[in-house]
Amino acid sequence: MNPAYEKFRNYIDSLVQMGVVELFTDEKGEERVSVKVPLQSLLWQGLRLERTSAPRDASKIPGWIAGLLAKAAVKDKEPFFPEEDIRGIASVFRSLLCLTYNDDELSSSLKLLKATQGWRT
């Protein structure tokens, strides 16, 4: 098996164990991933944790949002996750954003950010 695929799969498994995503089999018998927690809530947690503003360069927004989602997802377990693994989990979130919003990375990220602006704790 491809080592990069194996790592990606391990990150998905970690998110499954944390209850953030779930695996299911579609009608064609293919394994799929869906998000179990509201991404808006998770992003809001990430924004509160990091207290950073969005990058000015629009091309960096998807990575920034994915990083916030990853840090929020592992916040209670962060000492056990090296930075490389947090970046790997962020890459899973980048893919999930596109699937969730059925759009490209930037458009999906902006839709999530816009949806989060009205979110309240």
C-alpha positions, 0 to 999 in steps of 0.5 A: 500500500502507498505510504502516503495513503496509509498515513491519510487513512490513519488520520481519518481513523483518528478522526473516527475515533474522536467522533468527528467523522464516520465511515459508511458504505455507499450504494455502490459498496464504496467506503465513504467519509462523512462529517459527524460534527457541525463544521461551523462549531468546530471552526468557531472553536478553532477561531477561539483557540487561535485568535488569529485573523484570516490571511490576506492572501486568499489562496492561504485561506483553505489551509488556514481554515483546515488548520483551525479545524484540525487544532479544534478537533485535537485540542484535548489530545494535542500533546499526543499529536505531533505537528506533522500529524496535525498538518495531516489531519488538516489535509483530511479537513481540506478534502472534507470541506470540498466534499461537504460544500461540493465545491473547490477548496477556496469556495468551500472554505469561504462558505464555511467561514461565512456560515461561522460568522453568525455562530454564537456560543 
